[in-house]
Amino acid sequence: MTRLVFQLFCLSLIFFLGGALTDNHDSCPQWAASGECDNNPGYMLNNCAKSCDQIAKQALNDAKELEGIESFFDLEAKDIHGKIVNFSQFKGQVTLVVNVASECGYTDSHYRSLVKLYKEIDSAPINIMAFPCNQFGKQEPGTADEILEFVEEEYGVEFTMMEKVDVNGPNASIVYKFLKSKAGPSTITWNFATYFVIAPDGSVESHSGVEPLELKHQLFTLAKSGDEL
C-alpha cells in the first residue's frame, strides 16, 4: 500500500507540473495491467502515466472493497448453479482455485489434468474450484448450462464449477481481488494461467504457468498439515 500511495503522489505531481496524464505507447494499458508500473516505475511513470494512474486508483478501490475481509474463509461466491458457497466450510482443508475456459488451447490438457487430480484426491480434504471467465480471447462465451454440459460430457468434471466471473478489472470477483492481493500476480494473464493454493490455515500461494498435477505433492502435504490444526 505504501508503494501505491507513492505512485499516486508521483502521478499527482506529474499532473500538477505538466497537465493531463498521457500514455506515449499503445501498449501502455497492457504493460500497466501486467504489473510494469511496479516492476519498472521510472519508465512507466514517464511514458505510461495515464495507465499507471488508472491501475493505482483501481488498486485503491479494491483495497477499500477488501477492508474487513481477513481470510479466504470470510468470502462467499455463487457456484455455476447460482447457489451461494460459503468459504468458511473450507477451514482446515486445502483449496485449489483456477480460472477456466471452454474454447482455449489449454482447455483439454488442463481439464484432463484437473479431473485426474480430483480422482487422485479421493477422500483427502482437498477442494477444487474452477471459475469460468470470458476475459481472455472471449473463449468462455457460453451460458452456465452450456459450460456445465461441456465439462461434464467432455471431461466428466465432478469438482466445483463456480459462476462465470471477471478475474481482472473493476468488475472482478471479490474472490480474485482477494487472492491477487494476498499472493499476486496483480493481473491474471490468460485462461488457466494461475493456480491459487489456499492452505488449511487460510494462507495463499499462487502458481503461474503450471499444470495442476504439478501441484499434487504440495496439496497433499498441506492436507496433512491440516490434520494437525
Order of alpha helices (4+ residues) and beta strands (2+ residues): alpha-alpha-alpha-alpha-alpha-beta-beta-beta-alpha-beta-alpha-beta-alpha-beta-beta-alpha
